[in-house]
Amino acid sequence: MEANYSIVIKTNQYAGNFERELCAHSTGIIGECEVGHEYADETITTIFEQSIATPADDNGTRRPVGLGSRNEGATGNDVVIYFDSEPTKEQVQIIKERFEERNWTAMGERQDLTLDEVELIVKNAL
């Protein structure tokens, strides 16, 4: 399966080891590996469940998110959330707000993690 669109979340640090948690918190969607399930909010899940794509990663595990370094024009500091359909303005705004409302440092996950930019919609993301 191929994703038709993506949202690239540019951060100020290497995104490995937290991209799945960030996706779960921001969209309520988790992959087959179930990493981040404790951050998923069912209310948010209903807003995203019909539009998020879950392509298989290198190991064949279906995930709604990946590192930017696997996507053209993105880096290892970037988190890429995959979509089957074009994300709505509401969905993009929710992702931004949920990222910014989360106190990442207080949660012990990342020191001084900031959102640098959200790039909306890359056609044929994978």
C-alpha positions as CSV (number, residue, x, y, z in Angstrom):
1,M,0.0,0.0,0.0
2,E,1.2,3.4,-0.8
3,A,0.4,6.7,1.0
4,N,-1.0,9.4,-1.2
5,Y,-0.2,12.3,1.1
6,S,1.9,13.0,4.2
7,I,2.4,15.7,6.8
8,V,6.1,16.3,7.6
9,I,6.6,17.5,11.2
10,K,10.0,19.1,11.4
11,T,11.6,19.1,14.9
12,N,14.8,20.4,16.3
13,Q,16.2,16.9,17.2
14,Y,16.6,13.4,15.8
15,A,13.1,11.9,15.6
16,G,14.0,8.3,16.1
17,N,12.6,6.6,19.1
18,F,9.7,9.0,19.5
19,E,8.0,9.2,16.1
20,R,5.4,6.5,16.9
21,E,4.5,8.1,20.3
22,L,4.2,11.6,18.6
23,C,1.8,10.1,16.0
24,A,-0.3,8.3,18.6
25,H,-0.6,11.5,20.7
26,S,-1.2,13.8,17.7
27,T,-3.7,11.6,15.8
28,G,-4.7,8.7,18.1
29,I,-3.5,6.3,15.4
30,I,-1.0,3.5,16.2
31,G,0.6,0.9,14.0
32,E,0.6,-2.9,14.2
33,C,3.5,-2.8,16.7
34,E,1.1,-0.9,19.1
35,V,3.9,1.4,20.2
36,G,2.4,4.6,21.6
37,H,-1.0,3.0,22.5
38,E,-0.9,4.7,25.9
39,Y,-0.8,8.1,24.2
40,A,-3.7,7.5,21.8
41,D,-6.9,9.4,22.6
42,E,-10.1,7.8,21.2
43,T,-11.7,11.2,20.6
44,I,-8.8,12.2,18.4
45,T,-8.7,8.7,16.7
46,T,-12.2,9.2,15.3
47,I,-11.1,12.4,13.5
48,F,-8.2,10.6,11.8
49,E,-9.1,6.9,11.4
50,Q,-10.6,7.2,7.9
51,S,-7.7,9.2,6.4
52,I,-4.5,7.9,7.9
53,A,-2.5,5.4,5.8
54,T,-0.5,2.5,7.3
55,P,2.1,1.4,4.8
56,A,4.5,-1.4,5.8
57,D,7.9,-0.4,7.1
58,D,11.2,-2.2,6.2
59,N,10.2,-5.2,8.4
60,G,6.7,-5.5,7.0
61,T,5.0,-3.9,10.0
62,R,2.2,-1.5,9.1
63,R,2.8,1.9,10.6
64,P,1.1,5.3,10.1
65,V,4.4,7.2,10.7
66,G,8.0,7.1,9.7
67,L,11.3,9.0,10.0
68,G,11.8,11.8,7.6
69,S,15.2,10.3,6.5
70,R,13.2,7.7,4.5
71,N,11.3,10.3,2.6
72,E,12.6,12.6,-0.2
73,G,13.3,16.1,1.1
74,A,13.1,15.3,4.8
75,T,15.7,14.5,7.4
76,G,16.1,12.3,10.5
77,N,14.7,15.2,12.6
78,D,11.4,14.9,10.8
79,V,8.4,12.8,11.6
80,V,6.2,11.9,8.6
81,I,2.6,10.9,9.1
82,Y,1.0,9.1,6.1
83,F,-2.4,9.8,4.7
84,D,-4.6,8.0,2.1
85,S,-6.6,11.2,1.5
86,E,-5.6,14.9,1.7
87,P,-5.5,16.0,5.4
88,T,-8.1,18.6,6.2
89,K,-7.2,22.0,7.7
90,E,-8.7,20.8,10.9
91,Q,-6.5,17.7,11.0
92,V,-3.4,19.7,10.4
93,Q,-4.4,22.2,13.1
94,I,-5.1,19.3,15.6
95,I,-1.6,17.8,14.9
96,K,0.1,21.2,15.6
97,E,-1.9,21.9,18.7
98,R,-1.4,18.4,20.2
99,F,2.3,18.6,19.6
100,E,2.6,22.0,21.1
101,E,0.3,21.3,24.1
102,R,2.4,18.3,25.2
103,N,5.1,19.0,27.7
104,W,7.7,16.6,26.2
105,T,10.4,17.5,28.7
106,A,8.2,17.0,31.7
107,M,7.2,13.6,30.4
108,G,10.9,12.6,30.4
109,E,10.9,11.8,26.7
110,R,12.8,14.6,25.1
111,Q,14.8,17.6,26.3
112,D,13.7,20.8,24.7
113,L,11.8,19.3,21.8
114,T,10.3,21.9,19.6
115,L,8.2,22.0,16.5
116,D,10.1,23.9,13.8
117,E,7.6,23.6,11.0
118,V,4.8,21.5,9.7
119,E,4.9,20.9,5.9
120,L,1.5,20.0,4.6
121,I,0.8,17.4,2.0
122,V,3.4,15.7,-0.1
123,K,1.6,13.9,-3.0
124,N,2.6,10.3,-3.4
125,A,4.6,10.3,-0.1
126,L,6.1,6.8,-0.5
